[in-house]
Amino acid sequence: MAVRSGLWPALLGIVLAAWLRGSGAQQSATVANPVPNPVPGSSPDLLPHFLVEPEDVYIVKNKPVLLVCKATPATQIFFKCNGEWVRQVDHVIERSTDGSSGLPSMEVRINVSRQQVEKVFGLEEFWCQCVAWSSSGTTKSQKAYIRIAYLRKNFEQEPLAKEVSLEQGIVLPCRPPEGIPPAEVEWLRNEDLVDPSMDPNVYITREHSLVVRQARLADTANYTCVAKNIVARRRSASAAVIVYVDGSWSPWSKWSACGLDCTHWRSRECSDPAPRNGGEECQGADLDTRNCTSDLCVHTASGPEDVALYVGLIAVAVCLLLLLLVLILVYCRKKEGLDSDVADSSILTSGFQPVSIKPSKADSPHLLTIQPDLSTTTTTYQGSLCPRQDGPSPKFQLTNGHLLSPLGSGRHTLHHSSPTSEAEDFVSRLSTQNYFRSLPRGTSNMAYGTFNFLGGRLMIPNTGISLLIPPDAIPRGKIYEIYLTLHKPEDVRLPLAGCQTLLSPIVSCGPPGVLLTRPVILTMDHCGEPSPESWSLRLKKQSCEGSWEDVLHLGEEAPCHLYYCQLEAGACYVFTEQLGRFALVGEALSVAAAKRLKLLLFAPVACTSLEYNIRVYCLHDTHDALKEVVQLEKQLGGQLIQEPRVLHFKDSYHNLRLSIHDVPSSLWKSKLLVSYQEIPFYHIWNGTQQHLHCTFTLERVSPSTSDLACKVWVWQVEGDGQSFNVNFNITKDTRFSELLVLESEGGVPALVGPSAFKIPFLIRQKIITSLDPPCSRGADWRTLAQKLHLDSHLSFFASKPSPTAMILNLWEARHFPNGNLSQLAAAVAGLGQPDAGLFTVSEAEC
């Protein structure tokens, strides 16, 4: 019976070894007999018992963990994890003899990786245990649970600032971030550790709140809750605690002797205690005066000295009164003069004088060839440039906090004449008006022009910003001077709430309040990775009062709305019937929301010293941000040393890190004292800070050193990253400089009339006439929208008098100046219209 009782474990070991034999033929000799013959001297009746059992362990980041088992007497040990046997090749086995008993012992080790644990994450906990065999049977060890350690970023509750009076109790709550294992909490007072064992006046509750039993002046400090586990250490926002002392009066002093005026006084001070740390001052007077009693007062008749004193006091009072009257008169005169200047009607009309548009050159016949309609000499635009509010308003507001201040309801004349003044004249003339003072004074970030019913286009070079004014958007008989301006974010206060971020440049087009009969299309870049699941996108517009309003929630547009937006991968096209100041703002709905950052590496063109700086810029992936940096580096004498890269920066609250590696120590020395530099998350996510960059300073060992090879890494913690392999000669290598050559700023930024459009005017009219009427065969504007992949906007197009015109206007905005007119012609021709000559124009019509 003893032999039979040991047979079953042996058979089980043989079956198990056969199952584990999948590691290869070379292992067959090892696993053919997993239960060795009993060792001489060993007891066949002893079951294995464990000397070392696997214990619970945490996986930190991506490091595998080690589990160890040791048993005696044991002829075989295998690990089983979550009910499945671990392959034999994954075991590391050591056999030995127990020194105290002389029995055979065995020690087995395995590694468990993060990937193994993540496979069952969320279903059950991952566990492993050992099974040991001897000739007498089997024994199982305790289960060891393997968990992935982590610590969230955000505290569930952070301490808040408090102001308490002396000897009042203080409670600062703190709920640490979720983590495995649970975080331990400690408190810092002005960066020094709070130790309750050293100060009986403070203690920490089981819920991690810091309690001060009685506040002392020394307890005024910044308190920080710190949570830590084996993965990370997190700090809460600091809470400023101010212990204040209200002032209290000292006792009254003794009464003074009776004076000549038959009065005496006594005083007291607010010093018992004095107010501290913002405590309240003492209430009441610090001086008390009373008449003397008849016994103390010896009153004598006024002598000549008293008369002289009174006369002198009266004379001083009269002089002060006269001086006050003179000052009032001078102030009133100046105020009247200021009012007369502000009310000068020339201010209201000076901004609408004719602007000069340079005549077209012979080799550029398509530029500015449309002359103004001179059938009338002047037209008037009735009403205020900004909507009036109910009730009376001041005569003229001298503010510069918004785009246009209200100008009242006067008549503003729009002159019709040939353009004669230059760009500087236009800017100086409009800058005399208060509504224009918030616009940039230079012309590099501004475009302007004079337009009539034929329409046209304004463009700010190298920014991706343009304004398309379709035909008939301006009423016939009127001529408008229209401007387009790019603002620097630091010059315009755009309030952002919560997780909102600026995704586009801030752009103004105006003047606001002018009458438009068709929507114009404002084009500007954006740096968001748009998806309905990750972003909530809103178009903001600044009102005449200076506040910013949400005028459009993308994805929830109403067809009859004044605003509409076509959003594409890198640009947005805004339809608007009201000019003003606009910006595209996004709010992240999940951590998958990402912004595109353009990464640029610049270095000096000429290096005259041993030091050499590499500047790494992290900016919005938009043309206007790129233009700003290129112009800045041009002034600094910098050159591009690597091809630009794009990094997707996520809303994960993680910072952006930059580091430099593999610098040849025999030629160069890095002056970076830390392993990496860091740009805070909010500096990037807010979107209002320009020219964000880090500088790596290298020092040449010898002035003759000119070859530089290194690596620059840019990455978001737990996010996307990019690596640059720098390898060039700092004295003569300019192969990357041509990648960022800007177009000439001297080009004409305004195109007027038919020259501003790719589609010839008469062909445009033919297409509109043919496709606007509904067609039973489907050969109308709806099919054209589908062919141009614009069918998601059918309801918006249908709400306009000419849907086809809206489609063609959007095509013009998207494809200028490099649009392929042949593709549009093919799309129109494919509609099956009977008019085969739709894209032909006779010589008489020209």
Phi, psi and omega in degrees: 000328180295320180293319183293326181293332179269359183286322185295316176300323179295316178297320179296321178295323179294317179297316180297316180297322178296324180289327181276000187286002184294356183282350177138159182294329182294344179266358188297324181294333183281323188260000183297326180229083185293342179250097183295165177296150181303139178286135179306134179092350180275156180269121181287352184261003182267128171280154179296143169230148190271128172275327177225128178245151179295144182241159177302141184211157180244141175269122180258119182058241183244018182276126177293158180249156183251129174248138185230137173231143174216130183219157176208146343289138182217133175256343179201141176223132174228151175266143172235127182239123181051040175085358181244139180288138175281139182300148183297326183291345179271357178266141170249118190245136173231126179255144179203182178241131180294128186292329184276325184252344183074009180273154178290137177233160182217139177239131183233140179228143172223157173255140176241126184263165178298322181298321179297318182290321183293338180296329181251008183298131179092339180269311178199170178282148181273128180222157176221151174212161180260146172237120183248142179246146165222181180292347181264345181151199184237157176221138178255141178277176173291157177280137174250126182264130180252122182235149177275122182278142177202167174211117182299165181281316193263135174290142176289330173209131181250153177292148181245152180296146181221152170235118183231154178277165181301136178071007174277151179285150180234133174231118178249107182283153175206122173243111188291166177297155175296140180196161173229121351294161181305143185287145169272148185240136171223162184241145176243136172246110185052044178072003175260140183294133175274120182244102181300333180291339179263348182223102182292352180278351181233152172205161181246127183283172177294336177272010174077012177282144176265127182241128172251118187296309179225119185292135175244162178301327180291345179278357174290115186188177172262124183252135181231131175270129182242125177247136181210146168219196186290349183266311189206174178229121183246145177243135174282171171294142181288141178248122180276122177251124180243121175261114185253161179233123175283140181289153178219146185285145168281166177299154178295146172283172178289156178295142177282171175292156182290134184266183180295331180275013176067032175231159171221166189219166172215160185223166175210164183236148176274073188220016184230064000269171174283148179296140180222152175054040177086012177292161184289144174288161178293143179266137179109179184270148177264001180224132180238125182238137179221160173285145177288152174290163183300329180289326183274338186265121175249095188266129179244158180296149181293130179263186180299328180296319180295321180298317180297321179298313181296319179298318179296319178297320179295320181296317179297319180298319179296316179299317179296322179296317179296317180298320178297320178297318179298315180298321179296319180296316180298318180298317181295321179298314181295321180296320178296319179296320179295318180297321181293325178292316184293327183278001181299123184292344180294334179296325184286335185251347185294335181284354184243023174289160182297144180250147182279131170241121184300137179296154182288145176280164182297326182272002177229067185291346184275355184263124169053053181259356182266123180272154179296155176285111184260023180292335174230154183275321178215154167230159181242144177253113184276146173100172183276155178288338174237144181301135179284147175270158178296142178090173182292153179227157180296162184297314182199125183266121179268075179237157177228026181272354179215182190292309182227129171275152179300135181254008181083191186246040181281186177258124184249115187277133174253111186278143175252114176198171180287139181294135182225334187272162183268178182300320181295325178296319181298313182293316181294325180292313180289333182288347175287344179268143185295328183291343182263357185292338179274001178269151179300145181279335181281172181251356182290333179249032183212146173225152184203159179185168178253126188229151174234203186294343179286346177080194181164200186209138172246140180221139171259113188304141172065020181239346186075011183254130179208162177229117178264123178251100185293160173304141179069010172289326175264131182301145178296141183091357180241149175231129181244141166268117185242140179237160178223126189226138173258127181257149169279137183303327182287346180270348183234127179277105178248104182289132178240134184248146174059233182266018181290150179215145178281124184252346184228168169293162174266120190233138175244140170226139186195186013277144178296154176093349179288151183280126175238135180261352176221152176292138168270166182238116176264124181251131175208153180285162169215161185245015179274155170260088193289133172202137183300332183282336188253335189233148163244111188254136181225142173265123180255145178225138180272129181281171180294338179277353177104347180277154179261136183233147173280110181260349181203129172254108186299133184097347179235030182291143171265137184303326184269011184289156178288344184230147177208153185220132170257113184259127178237183189303319183234001184214157174232144182241111187259119171275126179214141175257005177228126179281156181169202181252129189231157173202146177261125184238139179241148174235124184290133176261345178203170179290351178283346178296132186222148173250145176274125175251135174267125180257125183231137176249122178237152176210164183296144174293318180237134180241110183258354179239180179285334181280145181219123185255132172250118181258126180251112181265141176234100186229166177302142179280068177226155183295323183293321177294321177296319180299317181300315183290320179298317178295321178297314180293330176297321177290326181279353183076037181258164177221151177287132183245358176210156177293135183299151177235160177246134178238136179267111185261118188264158177277071182242006182067008178270143182284169176259130182246147181225135180214162179234139187222167172055038174282124182296112186293339180283343182243328186226157175227126179277136179266006178287122185271349179240171184285337180202161170256163187218137172251123184300149183304312187290334176297325180274314188292327180301319174086001183258000180258126183264161172058036177295128181200164172235149181244130173254120181260122177248153179234127178287140176290326181224145177300340181278351180291126181228343180268132181231128176225125179197179177235138176241124180250137175228124182206151171268136181303127182057036180212205184286157179208160178223149179234134178249127174262101183273126179204097182200171178262121188288347183263338187218358183271115180230027188291340180264353187295327184286352181290336185238034178286122180279150173293157181299135177281353184275357180292163180283117182278358182238129174242130188244136174076202185303335180294345181276355187238145177286323183276122177304146189301314184291323177294320177302315181295323178296317180297317181297314181297325183280325189258343180295316180294139178299143181233130182294334181274003178081007181271063179225195187297333180296317179292324177298317178299321178295318180295330179266010178060039179241019186289348176287351182249021185300320182294324178292314179300320183293337181281354183259155181303324178231095179301322181297320179299321178297318180295315180293325177297317179294322177299318179298316182293324183281332192244011178271138001262004189254024182291146179266103182293334180294323179294320176295318179299321179294322179295319179290318181296331181285358180281349179079027178291140181292339181279098182287340182263033184297327183257023177240146180231131181287161180295327179293323180291329178291000000 
